[in-house]
Amino acid sequence: MALTDPELDLLLELVSEDPAAEVFVQVGQELARRERWAEGMGVLSRGLEHHPELMVAWPVLARTALEAGRPALALDSIRRTPIDPTESLEPAIVEMLALERLGRVDEAMDKAVAFLEIWPNEVVVSALIERIEAPPPDPAARAADPFVTVARAERYVAIDRVDRAVRLYRRILFHNRGDRALETRLARLASGVDEDHMADDLSEEIVSPDDVLPDLTMPLPTLHSADFDNESTEIRDGDRLNRMLSEAGAG
């Protein structure tokens, strides 16, 4: 049963004060229903530290972690309970998507093929297979910055920092528009990132410095007028120089 806003606020306050309160499962489920993924992941993670025996909470944590861009946590969580695609579709799908986003595409593909033998019309799994079969991006593809490469982005994926990988892929794609392999890989990764909790993305880099910097050539020094706050009249530089020479000769 869905919670009202006041009920949710009250229970959120309760689990904030006592993360071990078993009502954390209900709070996590409601946050997931509202697609407040990162918040739900936090509530469920803290609660399960105290009550790992509550099996019903692990699949919910897996879903929230997947949607919040934490595929490693999603995979670990979903495997805490039995996964039987003949009984429940979502745990099996979460497992496949987590494997895909971790780059373990062979495992994801094997599970997807077996899954479609049972549920041949499941569009999420069919789309997963299409993404896996798409050609991979060139590891050497890069943005204007030579250090922003596909290879570097994939290293972020390997350490479960998909959010950073997405930022790099967006910068790379900005300078390689129309690259289908980059577009497919970015779409795959971005689907598992909580955009509300990503840092600002500076995808549109400045192009060449020659195109944006002004001419910095220094002009030759010249004598010109200057204002002096402690004098009531302006003195030309040339006049001042003559006066200084005259005073020097007189001395």
HELIX and SHEET records of a PDB file:
HELIX    1   1 ASP A    5  GLU A   17  1                                  13    
HELIX    2   2 PHE A   24  ARG A   33  1                                  10    
HELIX    3   3 TRP A   37  HIS A   50  1                                  14    
HELIX    4   4 ALA A   57  GLU A   67  1                                  11    
HELIX    5   5 PRO A   71  ILE A   78  1                                   8    
HELIX    6   6 LEU A   89  ARG A  101  1                                  13    
HELIX    7   7 VAL A  105  ILE A  118  1                                  14    
HELIX    8   8 VAL A  123  GLU A  133  1                                  11    
HELIX    9   9 VAL A  150  ALA A  158  1                                   9    
HELIX   10  10 VAL A  162  PHE A  174  1                                  13    
HELIX   11  11 ARG A  180  ALA A  190  1                                  11    
HELIX   12  12 GLU A  195  HIS A  197  5                                   3    
HELIX   13  13 PRO A  209  VAL A  212  1                                   4    
HELIX   14  14 ASP A  237  ALA A  250  1                                  14    
END                                                                             
